[in-house]
Structures are given as C-alpha cells and as structure tokens.
Amino acid sequence: MKSDTDERGLFIPVILGTSRMGRASENVARFVVRHLAAMPGIETHLIDVLELAPRIDGAGEEIKIPAFSELCMRADAFVLVAPEYNHGYPGLLKHVLDTNLKEYIHKAVGICGVSAGNFGGTRVIENLLPVLRELGLVTIFWDGNFSAAQKLFDAAGQLLDPAYVRRIDKFAKELVWMAKVLRYGRERVSLEV
Ligand SMILES: Cc1cc2nc3c(=O)[nH]c(=O)nc-3n(C[C@H](O)[C@H](O)[C@H](O)COP(=O)(O)O)c2cc1C
C-alpha cells in the first residue's frame, strides 16, 4: 500500500552519544547510518559528540554549536545511539542534547541502546525517555537493543549477527512513518482547536 503522497525525502541524522576511546557504540552508529542511507528517500549523517566538542563552561542554549543546531533544524527525525553507563546515559550526550530546544519540537526520535550486558541498553533507553519528552521530541515504539556490543562487530566494524538487520529495519520503518506523520502535523495541522 502506497499511502504517502509527500515525495520529499527525509533527513534523519544519527547521534553517536559517547566520546569514549574504543567505544563499541561507534560500530552501532555506523551500522544504523548504513541502513538508513540504503532506504529510499532517506538522507542521513553521523553526528559524533566527540567531534562536536561542546564547551563545558556553560549549559543549554547558551553554548549552542551552530553546525549542530543547523543539522537539528533541518532534521525530520533523529536516531540516538546511547551506551548504557551505570544504567544511565553519558553526561556528554545530555550536555550536547541540551544545547537545542526549538530545533527538536514535534520531531521523531528513536533510541538504540548499547550495552556490555544482556539487556541491550534498556535501562539507558528508559532513562532517556523523560529527557527527550522535555526536549519536545516524540519517541517511537520500537528501540534498537544492542547487547554484548563488543562482540557484535568484527575488527572492520562489520556486523556479525544478521538478526540485527531485520530488527533495525523494523525500527527504521517506524521512525520514518513517525517522521512523515509529524512533518505533516507541523506543516498542516494547527495547534488551535
Ligand atoms: C562508566 C561505564 C559504565 C558502564 N555501565 C554499564 C552498565 O550499567 N550496564 C552495562 O551493560 N554496561 C555498562 N558499561 C559497558 C558499556 O555499556 C559498554 O562499553 C558498551 O560497549 C557501550 O559503551 P561504549 O560505546 O562506550 O563501548 C559501562 C561502561 C562504562 C564506561
């Protein structure tokens, strides 16, 4: 069923949420970028919090990073790749997310949790949800859950378990659907009753 008459493409950047040397999350983020880039009508881009190098002598919009804000403004949706650190999210990811607000409002977001343990980052995902809601983002129903992340990719960063392709495809399709619905709403549906 082709139900979408809006032929414009979508821009869905992937935010890699840790600057840790040796981070397994980078393999996850690059895998998600490759998957999105292969979908028709989707443009993507890897946003690495390490490269953003945010100032740490302030917080929130007072330390905006212009290039990051421009990408967020242009985005129709986001993927966050968030490693689980002591059941929470890396402080740097939160610090970077906090630098924008209007850029996120009523846009879709999907989360890929990454963990060494068996729970696929479910605890970092649960902890991110109220933060994303406060930023004005709309979370999707599916998550990416990457357990035992150090063992999921080979030395060249290629995925070793093909089951993740089907899972991330389901995740990406729901994100695309939500991005289209929300773009329609932002552009065509009034907040006035
Ligand atoms: C400070 C810190 C805390 C961590 N806490 C957890 C944890 O609570 N649960 C877990 O499964 N893995 C934990 N890990 C392991 C990471 O989830 C693991 O390294 C995974 O690969 C994702 O992080 P990475 O991208 O930095 O590699 C922790 C790692 C660090 C550095």
Ligand as a Chemical Component Dictionary entry (heavy atoms), coordinates in Angstrom:
data_LIG
# 
_chem_comp.id                   LIG 
_chem_comp.type                 NON-POLYMER 
_chem_comp.pdbx_formal_charge   0 
_chem_comp.three_letter_code    LIG 
# 
loop_
_chem_comp_atom.comp_id 
_chem_comp_atom.atom_id 
_chem_comp_atom.alt_atom_id 
_chem_comp_atom.type_symbol 
_chem_comp_atom.charge 
_chem_comp_atom.model_Cartn_x 
_chem_comp_atom.model_Cartn_y 
_chem_comp_atom.model_Cartn_z 
_chem_comp_atom.pdbx_ordinal 
LIG C1  C1  C 0 31.299 4.223  33.028 1  
LIG C2  C2  C 0 30.712 2.997  32.389 2  
LIG C3  C3  C 0 29.604 2.400  32.962 3  
LIG C4  C4  C 0 29.031 1.268  32.377 4  
LIG N1  N1  N 0 27.875 0.746  32.895 5  
LIG C5  C5  C 0 27.273 -0.285 32.280 6  
LIG C6  C6  C 0 26.012 -0.766 32.718 7  
LIG O1  O1  O 0 25.409 -0.224 33.640 8  
LIG N2  N2  N 0 25.448 -1.825 32.087 9  
LIG C7  C7  C 0 26.077 -2.423 31.004 10 
LIG O2  O2  O 0 25.516 -3.382 30.455 11 
LIG N3  N3  N 0 27.254 -1.976 30.541 12 
LIG C8  C8  C 0 27.858 -0.923 31.143 13 
LIG N4  N4  N 0 29.044 -0.413 30.647 14 
LIG C9  C9  C 0 29.618 -1.028 29.453 15 
LIG C10 C10 C 0 29.127 -0.313 28.173 16 
LIG O3  O3  O 0 27.740 -0.370 28.066 17 
LIG C11 C11 C 0 29.817 -0.977 27.007 18 
LIG O4  O4  O 0 31.141 -0.460 26.943 19 
LIG C12 C12 C 0 29.126 -0.870 25.669 20 
LIG O5  O5  O 0 30.021 -1.317 24.678 21 
LIG C13 C13 C 0 28.635 0.512  25.261 22 
LIG O6  O6  O 0 29.551 1.534  25.576 23 
LIG P1  P1  P 0 30.746 2.027  24.605 24 
LIG O7  O7  O 0 30.149 2.557  23.352 25 
LIG O8  O8  O 0 31.442 3.081  25.392 26 
LIG O9  O9  O 0 31.604 0.827  24.328 27 
LIG C14 C14 C 0 29.630 0.708  31.216 28 
LIG C15 C15 C 0 30.764 1.312  30.662 29 
LIG C16 C16 C 0 31.295 2.451  31.222 30 
LIG C17 C17 C 0 32.481 3.110  30.568 31 
# 
loop_
_chem_comp_bond.comp_id 
_chem_comp_bond.atom_id_1 
_chem_comp_bond.atom_id_2 
_chem_comp_bond.value_order 
_chem_comp_bond.pdbx_ordinal 
LIG C1  C2  SING 1  
LIG C2  C3  SING 2  
LIG C2  C16 DOUB 3  
LIG C3  C4  DOUB 4  
LIG C4  N1  SING 5  
LIG C4  C14 SING 6  
LIG N1  C5  DOUB 7  
LIG C5  C6  SING 8  
LIG C5  C8  SING 9  
LIG C6  O1  DOUB 10 
LIG C6  N2  SING 11 
LIG N2  C7  SING 12 
LIG C7  O2  DOUB 13 
LIG C7  N3  SING 14 
LIG N3  C8  DOUB 15 
LIG C8  N4  SING 16 
LIG N4  C9  SING 17 
LIG N4  C14 SING 18 
LIG C9  C10 SING 19 
LIG C10 O3  SING 20 
LIG C10 C11 SING 21 
LIG C11 O4  SING 22 
LIG C11 C12 SING 23 
LIG C12 O5  SING 24 
LIG C12 C13 SING 25 
LIG C13 O6  SING 26 
LIG O6  P1  SING 27 
LIG P1  O7  DOUB 28 
LIG P1  O8  SING 29 
LIG P1  O9  SING 30 
LIG C14 C15 DOUB 31 
LIG C15 C16 SING 32 
LIG C16 C17 SING 33 
# 
